[in-house]
Amino acid sequence: ALDAADADAAAVADAVDAARAALAAGRSASAAAAADARSAAAGAASVDRRRGLVATFLEQYQLTPAESDALAAGPAAAAPPFFAALRRARQVRANCRSLLRGAHQRAGLDLMDAMSSLVEGGYERLCRWVAGECAGAAAASGASTPGPALRAAFAALADRPSLLEYALDEWTTARAGGLFQRFLVALTRGADGAPPLEDRAPPRGDAVRYATDVLAWTHAAAAGEADAVGALLEDEGGGEGEGERDGDAASPPAVDVRALVARATHGLARPLATRLDALLLASPPARASVDLAGVAAYYASILSSLAGPASPLAEAASSA
């Protein structure tokens, strides 16, 4: 019996030892699995950090495919995405300067060269589009105001004085041609439901009334041009704002609105002067001459405030 009890005790001891060995092996395996899990988590975190760094780099120094496509398509395809892409390209080019101050100068130069090419191409497409839009706006109506896309275009050109001057020249040239044609139509055929202005000329009409109507038309035209220019440039200097300006970009030039109005209305001066001179050469009565001089002086003052005293239109009115 004692031998049997000893055998049972030995068996129990062996079972306990086996259980202890199995438990130790299980703990070792669990520790190894935990270590593997921590290593995997650390690796995933490292990948996430690298992915974040890559995303940050791309955001600061590269355009997205959609932005590149919008910039290549130009404002004619879709104006808002184009202007947003142009601002981004200029900002990326400015960001590249930070690389030139560190150990990545070669990469900075390569990126700046690529961005400069994109930006200059965008400005070239923008200028071509502006020329067409200016012609269309001038042909639409004498008092028409530029749309938001054209205003955004001039705002985008504010940091490029030479390009802005080119765009303003396109604007005034187109507007001048349109105004001249509309003035001739108003004189000879009438416009906006009104009879021709020439129908009121002497001897059929009153000289003072005729001069007043012709001068009033030119005043309305000049005022409309001043309003259009004001609307065109209301965002000038602010379209690229919030610190997105290139470090080497020139300061936005001061735009002389009166000079632009003078250039847009200069074609009205000669027809106006011709008609006022004809009235005076007809030797009207003394009272009519005084009234003519007063009307001309009144409108000359108004036109001077809109287009400048040295503008052809104001000089034509003041010469009467």
C-alpha positions as CSV (number, residue, x, y, z in Angstrom):
1,A,0.0,0.0,0.0
2,L,2.8,2.3,0.9
3,D,4.5,1.5,-2.4
4,A,1.3,2.4,-4.3
5,A,1.0,5.7,-2.4
6,D,4.6,6.6,-3.2
7,A,3.9,5.9,-6.8
8,D,0.8,8.1,-6.8
9,A,2.7,10.9,-5.1
10,A,5.5,10.6,-7.7
11,A,2.9,10.7,-10.5
12,V,1.3,13.8,-9.0
13,A,4.7,15.5,-8.7
14,D,5.5,14.7,-12.3
15,A,2.2,16.1,-13.3
16,V,2.9,19.3,-11.3
17,D,6.3,19.6,-12.9
18,A,4.8,19.2,-16.3
19,A,2.2,21.8,-15.6
20,R,4.8,24.2,-14.4
21,A,6.9,23.6,-17.5
22,A,3.9,24.2,-19.7
23,L,3.0,27.4,-17.8
24,A,6.6,28.7,-18.2
25,A,6.6,27.9,-21.9
26,G,3.2,29.6,-22.2
27,R,4.5,32.7,-20.4
28,S,7.6,32.7,-22.7
29,A,5.5,32.5,-25.8
30,S,3.2,35.2,-24.5
31,A,6.2,37.5,-23.8
32,A,7.5,36.9,-27.3
33,A,4.1,37.6,-28.8
34,A,3.8,40.8,-26.8
35,A,7.3,41.8,-27.9
36,D,6.4,41.1,-31.5
37,A,3.2,43.1,-31.1
38,R,5.1,46.1,-29.7
39,S,7.6,45.9,-32.5
40,A,4.8,45.8,-35.1
41,A,3.1,48.8,-33.4
42,A,6.4,50.7,-33.4
43,G,6.9,49.9,-37.1
44,A,3.4,51.0,-38.0
45,A,3.9,54.2,-36.1
46,S,7.1,54.8,-37.9
47,V,5.4,54.2,-41.2
48,D,2.6,56.6,-40.2
49,R,5.2,59.3,-39.3
50,R,7.0,58.8,-42.6
51,R,3.7,58.9,-44.5
52,G,2.8,62.2,-42.6
53,L,6.2,63.7,-43.5
54,V,5.7,62.7,-47.2
55,A,2.2,64.2,-47.2
56,T,3.5,67.4,-45.6
57,F,6.3,67.7,-48.1
58,L,4.0,67.2,-51.0
59,E,1.6,69.8,-49.6
60,Q,4.3,72.4,-49.2
61,Y,6.4,71.7,-52.3
62,Q,4.2,70.1,-54.9
63,L,0.8,70.8,-56.7
64,T,-1.9,68.1,-56.7
65,P,-2.8,66.6,-60.0
66,A,-6.0,68.5,-60.0
67,E,-4.2,71.8,-59.4
68,S,-1.7,71.0,-62.2
69,D,-4.5,70.3,-64.6
70,A,-6.4,73.5,-63.7
71,L,-3.2,75.6,-64.2
72,A,-2.5,73.9,-67.5
73,A,-6.1,74.4,-68.7
74,G,-6.2,78.1,-68.0
75,P,-9.0,80.3,-66.8
76,A,-11.1,79.8,-69.9
77,A,-11.9,76.2,-68.8
78,A,-12.7,76.9,-65.2
79,A,-11.7,80.3,-63.7
80,P,-12.0,79.6,-59.9
81,P,-9.9,76.4,-59.9
82,F,-7.3,78.1,-62.1
83,F,-6.9,81.1,-59.8
84,A,-6.7,78.8,-56.8
85,A,-4.0,76.7,-58.5
86,L,-2.1,79.8,-59.5
87,R,-2.1,81.0,-55.9
88,R,-0.9,77.6,-54.7
89,A,1.9,77.4,-57.3
90,R,3.1,80.8,-56.2
91,Q,3.0,79.8,-52.6
92,V,4.9,76.5,-53.3
93,R,7.5,78.5,-55.1
94,A,7.9,80.8,-52.1
95,N,8.1,77.7,-49.8
96,C,11.0,76.4,-51.9
97,R,13.1,79.3,-50.7
98,S,13.3,77.6,-47.3
99,L,15.1,74.7,-48.8
100,L,17.8,77.1,-50.2
101,R,18.7,78.1,-46.7
102,G,19.4,74.5,-45.5
103,A,21.2,71.4,-46.7
104,H,18.8,70.8,-49.6
105,Q,19.7,73.6,-51.9
106,R,19.8,71.4,-55.0
107,A,16.3,70.0,-54.4
108,G,15.1,73.6,-53.7
109,L,16.5,74.9,-57.0
110,D,15.0,72.0,-58.9
111,L,11.6,72.5,-57.3
112,M,11.7,76.3,-57.8
113,D,12.6,75.9,-61.4
114,A,9.6,73.5,-61.9
115,M,7.2,75.8,-60.0
116,S,8.5,78.9,-61.9
117,S,7.7,77.2,-65.2
118,L,4.2,76.4,-64.1
119,V,3.6,79.9,-62.7
120,E,4.9,81.7,-65.8
121,G,2.9,79.4,-68.0
122,G,-0.2,80.2,-66.0
123,Y,0.4,84.0,-66.3
124,E,0.8,83.7,-70.0
125,R,-2.5,81.9,-70.4
126,L,-4.1,84.4,-68.0
127,C,-3.0,87.4,-70.1
128,R,-4.3,85.8,-73.3
129,W,-7.6,85.2,-71.6
130,V,-7.8,88.7,-70.2
131,A,-7.4,90.2,-73.7
132,G,-10.3,88.2,-75.0
133,E,-12.5,89.0,-71.9
134,C,-11.8,92.7,-72.1
135,A,-12.9,92.8,-75.8
136,G,-16.0,90.9,-74.9
137,A,-16.9,93.1,-71.9
138,A,-16.4,96.2,-74.1
139,A,-18.6,94.9,-76.8
140,A,-21.4,93.9,-74.4
141,S,-22.4,97.3,-73.1
142,G,-20.9,100.7,-72.4
143,A,-22.0,100.6,-68.8
144,S,-21.3,97.0,-68.2
145,T,-19.2,96.1,-65.2
146,P,-16.6,93.4,-65.3
147,G,-17.5,90.0,-63.9
148,P,-15.9,88.3,-60.9
149,A,-13.6,86.2,-63.1
150,L,-12.1,89.3,-64.8
151,R,-11.8,91.1,-61.5
152,A,-10.0,88.1,-60.0
153,A,-7.7,88.1,-63.1
154,F,-6.6,91.7,-62.5
155,A,-6.2,91.0,-58.8
156,A,-3.9,88.1,-59.7
157,L,-1.9,90.4,-62.0
158,A,-1.4,93.0,-59.3
159,D,2.0,91.7,-58.3
160,R,3.2,91.8,-61.9
161,P,3.3,95.5,-62.9
162,S,4.2,94.9,-66.5
163,L,1.5,92.3,-67.0
164,L,-1.0,94.5,-65.1
165,E,-0.1,97.4,-67.4
166,Y,-0.6,95.2,-70.4
167,A,-4.0,94.1,-69.1
168,L,-5.1,97.6,-68.4
169,D,-4.0,98.7,-71.8
170,E,-6.1,95.9,-73.3
171,W,-9.1,97.0,-71.2
172,T,-8.9,100.7,-72.1
173,T,-8.3,100.0,-75.8
174,A,-11.3,97.8,-76.0
175,R,-13.5,100.2,-74.0
176,A,-12.4,103.2,-76.1
177,G,-13.4,101.4,-79.3
178,G,-16.7,100.4,-77.9
179,L,-17.5,103.9,-76.5
180,F,-16.6,105.6,-79.8
181,Q,-19.0,103.3,-81.7
182,R,-21.8,103.8,-79.2
183,F,-21.3,107.6,-79.3
184,L,-21.7,107.6,-83.1
185,V,-24.8,105.4,-82.8
186,A,-26.3,107.8,-80.2
187,L,-25.6,110.8,-82.4
188,T,-27.0,109.3,-85.7
189,R,-29.4,106.6,-84.9
190,G,-30.3,107.0,-81.2
191,A,-29.8,104.5,-78.4
192,D,-31.8,103.0,-75.5
193,G,-35.0,104.2,-77.0
194,A,-33.9,107.8,-77.3
195,P,-34.0,109.6,-80.7
196,P,-30.7,110.5,-82.4
197,L,-28.9,113.4,-80.7
198,E,-28.4,115.0,-84.1
199,D,-32.1,115.5,-84.5
200,R,-31.9,118.2,-81.8
201,A,-29.1,120.1,-83.5
202,P,-29.8,123.6,-85.0
203,P,-31.5,124.7,-87.0
204,R,-34.1,122.1,-86.1
205,G,-33.4,122.2,-82.4
206,D,-32.2,124.5,-79.7
207,A,-28.4,124.9,-79.6
208,V,-28.2,125.0,-75.8
209,R,-30.4,121.9,-75.5
210,Y,-28.4,120.1,-78.1
211,A,-25.1,120.9,-76.4
212,T,-26.5,119.9,-73.1
213,D,-27.7,116.5,-74.4
214,V,-24.4,115.7,-76.1
215,L,-22.3,116.7,-73.1
216,A,-24.6,114.8,-70.8
217,W,-24.1,111.7,-72.9
218,T,-20.3,112.0,-72.6
219,H,-20.6,112.6,-68.9
220,A,-22.7,109.4,-68.5
221,A,-20.1,107.5,-70.5
222,A,-17.2,108.8,-68.5
223,A,-19.0,108.1,-65.2
224,G,-19.8,104.6,-66.4
225,E,-16.1,104.0,-67.3
226,A,-15.1,105.2,-63.8
227,D,-17.5,102.8,-62.2
228,A,-16.3,100.0,-64.4
229,V,-12.7,100.6,-63.6
230,G,-13.5,100.9,-59.9
231,A,-15.2,97.5,-60.1
232,L,-12.4,96.0,-62.1
233,L,-9.8,97.0,-59.5
234,E,-11.8,96.7,-56.3
235,D,-9.8,93.5,-55.5
236,E,-6.5,94.8,-56.9
237,G,-3.7,94.1,-54.5
238,G,-5.8,91.6,-52.5
239,G,-6.4,88.7,-54.8
240,E,-3.1,87.0,-53.8
241,G,-3.3,88.1,-50.2
242,E,-2.8,86.4,-46.9
243,G,1.0,86.2,-47.2
244,E,1.0,84.3,-50.5
245,R,3.1,86.9,-52.3
246,D,6.4,85.9,-53.8
247,G,9.4,87.3,-52.0
248,D,10.8,88.8,-55.2
249,A,7.5,90.2,-56.4
250,A,7.1,93.9,-56.9
251,S,4.7,95.9,-54.8
252,P,1.3,96.3,-56.4
253,P,1.5,99.6,-58.4
254,A,-0.8,102.5,-57.7
255,V,-3.4,102.6,-60.5
256,D,-4.5,106.1,-61.7
257,V,-8.2,105.5,-62.3
258,R,-8.7,109.0,-63.9
259,A,-5.9,108.2,-66.4
260,L,-7.7,105.0,-67.3
261,V,-11.0,106.8,-67.8
262,A,-9.2,109.4,-69.9
263,R,-7.7,106.7,-72.1
264,A,-11.1,104.9,-72.5
265,T,-12.9,108.2,-73.4
266,H,-10.3,109.9,-75.6
267,G,-12.1,108.8,-78.7
268,L,-15.2,110.9,-77.7
269,A,-13.2,114.2,-77.6
270,R,-12.9,114.9,-81.3
271,P,-16.6,114.4,-82.2
272,L,-17.6,116.4,-79.1
273,A,-15.2,119.3,-79.9
274,T,-16.4,119.3,-83.6
275,R,-20.0,119.7,-82.6
276,L,-19.3,122.4,-79.9
277,D,-17.2,124.4,-82.3
278,A,-19.9,124.2,-85.0
279,L,-22.4,125.6,-82.5
280,L,-20.1,128.6,-81.7
281,L,-19.2,129.2,-85.4
282,A,-22.9,129.5,-86.2
283,S,-22.8,132.8,-84.2
284,P,-25.7,132.1,-81.9
285,P,-27.4,135.1,-80.1
286,A,-25.5,136.5,-77.2
287,R,-27.7,134.9,-74.6
288,A,-27.3,131.5,-76.2
289,S,-23.5,132.0,-76.4
290,V,-23.4,132.7,-72.7
291,D,-25.6,129.7,-71.9
292,L,-23.5,127.5,-74.1
293,A,-20.3,128.6,-72.4
294,G,-21.9,128.0,-69.0
295,V,-23.1,124.5,-69.9
296,A,-19.7,123.6,-71.4
297,A,-17.9,124.9,-68.3
298,Y,-20.2,122.9,-66.0
299,Y,-19.6,119.7,-67.8
300,A,-15.9,120.4,-68.3
301,S,-15.6,120.6,-64.5
302,I,-17.4,117.3,-64.1
303,L,-15.4,115.6,-66.8
304,S,-12.2,116.9,-65.2
305,S,-13.1,115.2,-61.9
306,L,-13.7,111.9,-63.7
307,A,-10.9,111.8,-66.3
308,G,-8.5,114.6,-65.2
309,P,-8.3,118.2,-66.3
310,A,-5.7,117.3,-69.0
311,S,-7.8,114.5,-70.5
312,P,-8.9,115.0,-74.1
313,L,-12.6,114.8,-73.2
314,A,-12.3,117.5,-70.5
315,E,-10.3,119.8,-72.8
316,A,-12.8,119.4,-75.6
317,A,-15.6,120.5,-73.2
318,S,-13.6,123.4,-71.8
319,S,-12.6,124.7,-75.3
320,A,-16.2,125.7,-76.0
